[in-house]
Amino acid sequence: MTAPAVPEPVDRVDLAITLREEPDAGEYVFRLVAAGGRVLEGSTLPAPGAALEAVERFGEDIFFPKPGPPRLCTQQYGGPQVAEVTGTFHGRPVRAVFRRTDGCEIARWNSLSTLLGGTPDTGRSGTFGSSRT
């Protein structure tokens, strides 16, 4: 007989971030693990505290957007980077893809730049302190 599954705590964040600097480049893998507003062991981001702060501030709206009218986005190109975020955010499953293909996508990326392996001041990805696969 197997034990019943224990539900994940509602305040827990467990996200895996896979970043590619270019579509055909190797991947960098990061992880953010937190509960109760504190970063836990196992987090591998360059700035896990800043990443948690950004996720708590913007995650709900970015990971679970509400339907609305179409957005007008500037037609600018921010770079070839692609990031995929999977895991759980406050008990809800997350699977989100981030690109820098237009103004709206660049804004999404910049809001969570510290989660995507970047630095808060530049919004650009940075692969320092990461593992490459």
C-alpha positions as CSV (number, residue, x, y, z in Angstrom):
1,M,0.0,0.0,0.0
2,T,1.4,3.4,-1.0
3,A,1.1,6.5,1.2
4,P,-1.2,9.2,-0.2
5,A,0.5,12.1,-2.0
6,V,1.3,15.0,0.2
7,P,0.2,18.3,-1.5
8,E,2.9,20.8,-2.1
9,P,2.7,23.8,0.3
10,V,0.9,26.8,-1.2
11,D,3.8,29.2,-0.4
12,R,6.4,27.0,-2.2
13,V,8.2,28.0,-5.4
14,D,10.2,25.3,-7.2
15,L,11.2,26.4,-10.7
16,A,13.6,25.1,-13.3
17,I,15.0,27.5,-15.8
18,T,16.5,26.4,-19.1
19,L,18.3,29.2,-21.0
20,R,19.7,29.2,-24.5
21,E,21.7,32.2,-25.5
22,E,20.9,31.3,-29.1
23,P,18.4,28.7,-30.5
24,D,21.1,26.2,-31.5
25,A,23.4,26.9,-28.5
26,G,23.9,24.6,-25.5
27,E,21.6,25.1,-22.5
28,Y,22.2,26.6,-19.1
29,V,20.1,25.2,-16.3
30,F,19.2,27.1,-13.1
31,R,16.8,26.3,-10.3
32,L,14.9,28.4,-7.8
33,V,13.6,26.7,-4.7
34,A,11.9,28.7,-2.0
35,A,9.2,28.5,0.7
36,G,7.8,31.0,3.1
37,G,9.4,33.8,1.2
38,R,12.9,32.4,1.8
39,V,15.4,30.9,-0.7
40,L,16.1,27.3,0.0
41,E,19.1,25.0,-0.6
42,G,19.1,23.7,-4.1
43,S,18.8,27.2,-5.7
44,T,21.4,27.7,-8.4
45,L,20.7,31.1,-9.8
46,P,23.3,33.8,-9.6
47,A,21.1,36.0,-7.4
48,P,18.4,33.7,-6.0
49,G,17.0,36.4,-3.5
50,A,16.5,38.9,-6.3
51,A,14.9,36.2,-8.5
52,L,12.5,35.2,-5.7
53,E,11.6,38.9,-5.2
54,A,10.9,39.3,-9.0
55,V,8.9,36.0,-9.1
56,E,6.8,37.0,-6.1
57,R,6.1,40.5,-7.6
58,F,5.5,39.5,-11.3
59,G,5.0,35.7,-11.4
60,E,1.2,35.6,-11.0
61,D,0.6,37.9,-13.9
62,I,3.3,36.5,-16.1
63,F,2.8,32.8,-15.5
64,F,-1.0,32.9,-15.4
65,P,-2.1,35.9,-17.5
66,K,-5.7,36.9,-17.6
67,P,-7.5,37.1,-20.9
68,G,-7.9,40.6,-22.2
69,P,-7.8,42.7,-25.3
70,P,-4.8,42.2,-27.7
71,R,-1.7,44.2,-26.7
72,L,0.1,46.5,-29.0
73,C,3.8,45.7,-29.0
74,T,6.7,47.6,-30.4
75,Q,8.3,45.7,-33.3
76,Q,11.9,45.6,-32.0
77,Y,14.2,42.7,-31.6
78,G,15.9,42.1,-28.3
79,G,18.1,39.1,-29.1
80,P,18.0,35.4,-29.8
81,Q,17.8,34.2,-26.1
82,V,15.1,31.7,-25.2
83,A,14.2,30.6,-21.7
84,E,11.8,28.0,-20.5
85,V,10.5,28.0,-17.0
86,T,8.8,24.8,-15.6
87,G,7.8,23.7,-12.1
88,T,5.4,25.1,-9.5
89,F,4.5,28.5,-8.2
90,H,2.4,28.6,-5.1
91,G,1.0,25.1,-5.8
92,R,0.2,25.8,-9.5
93,P,2.0,24.2,-12.3
94,V,4.2,26.5,-14.5
95,R,5.3,26.1,-18.1
96,A,6.3,29.4,-19.7
97,V,8.6,30.3,-22.6
98,F,10.4,33.6,-22.7
99,R,11.8,35.2,-25.8
100,R,13.0,38.7,-26.7
101,T,11.2,39.0,-30.1
102,D,9.2,42.2,-29.6
103,G,8.6,44.9,-27.1
104,C,6.0,43.0,-25.0
105,E,8.2,39.9,-24.8
106,I,11.3,42.0,-23.9
107,A,9.2,43.6,-21.1
108,R,8.2,40.1,-19.8
109,W,11.8,39.0,-20.0
110,N,13.1,42.1,-18.2
111,S,10.5,41.7,-15.4
112,L,11.9,38.3,-14.6
113,S,15.5,38.8,-15.7
114,T,17.0,37.7,-12.4
115,L,15.0,34.4,-12.7
116,L,16.2,34.0,-16.2
117,G,19.9,34.1,-15.1
118,G,20.4,37.8,-15.7
119,T,21.2,40.7,-13.5
120,P,18.6,43.2,-12.1
121,D,20.4,46.2,-13.5
122,T,20.7,45.1,-17.2
123,G,17.8,42.7,-17.8
124,R,20.2,40.7,-20.0
125,S,20.9,37.1,-19.5
126,G,24.2,36.2,-17.8
127,T,25.5,32.7,-17.7
128,F,27.8,33.1,-14.7
129,G,27.4,30.6,-12.0
130,S,25.3,28.2,-14.1
131,S,25.7,24.7,-15.4
132,R,25.8,24.1,-19.1
133,T,24.4,20.9,-20.6
